[in-house]
């Protein structure tokens, strides 16, 4: 997980900055040194620092706990646009829409392709019928090739959903509401288990087909990763891009968020 952006303490997060020049300078400073990934939960913390625009809730009001949702925003320049898009998106009637969608959303997490009633690979039209289309529950962050990247506000948090070619290509979230039938979800612990010696690693930890901390960009991801639909993960290499990839992010020893991608490319 990216670590270059420091989390802001809750007292600091409620500080309202009203000066437009200061807002632009804060955004510019936060973009410095940040590369290709943002955790949306961190972005929401930035919303609070920037102040409550048009009734924008503070992060603590959206989630009484540690609000860290793993919708990955792929370009640092999206931070500024994401801030102002979300500020306007959640104001007024949009919060009422979010509450209505939350009320009918089941607390289901089906490993590793379903969250509530949103299923990886299903038609966009079906998701929009139940959760809302653009401007009516679905909040767009950016256009992507043959699709769009965005999110729904559900259960006091964010469920990221990317659509491509008319289908759900990615789901990501960090909300405790969703659990497996055995109660596994955000906040759960995953044991490291024994070491497995491989050609690539002297000590590989495995859990339900996932491998620990082997996805490395600038540094290890701090996550469990599984590639493919088999019982064991395929190698975490560029040769397996465009296949399903699944990420379970860990923070302070507990599950912090999930990311499911049907055709992953980094």
TAMO-V27809 format. One line per field, one symbol per residue. ss: DSSP state (H for helix, E for strand, L for the rest). psi: psi as a letter, one per 20 degrees, with the letter a starting at -180 (. if undefined). burial: # if it has 9 or more other C-alpha atoms within 8 Angstrom, else .. Layout:
# TAMO-V27809
ss: ???
psi: ???
burial: ???
This chain:
# TAMO-V27809
ss: LLLLLLLLLHHHHLLLLLLHHHHHHHHHHHHLLLLLLLEHHHHHHHHHHHLLLLLLLLHHHHLLLLLLLLLELLLLLHHHHHHHHHHHHLLLHHHHHHHHHHHLLLLEEELLLEELLEELLLEHHHHHHHHLLELLLEEEEEEELLEEEEEEEELLEEEEEEEELLEEEEEEELLLLLELLLLLELLLLLLLLLLELLLLLLLELEELLEEELLLELLLELLEEEEELLLLLLLLLLHHHLLLLEEEEEEELLEEEEEEEELLLLL
psi: qpjhopqpqghhijppoiphghghhggghhhpipdiqqphhhghhhghhirnpljpqqghhhoibonoploppiphiigghhghghghhiqchhhhgghghhhjpqlpoopljpockpppirqhhgghhhiqapilhpopgqqrokbqpbrqopljapopppppkjrohqpqrlpihpqrhjjpapirqoqharqoprhhphnppqoliqqpkiopehrqikqpqpprjrhqqrqmrhhjqjrpqppoqppkjqphrqppphnpp.
burial: ............#####....##...#..##..#..################..##.###.##...#####.#.##.##.###.#######..##.###.##....####...####.##.###..##..###...#####.....#########.########.##########..###....##.........#.....#.####.#######....#########....#..#...##.########...###########..
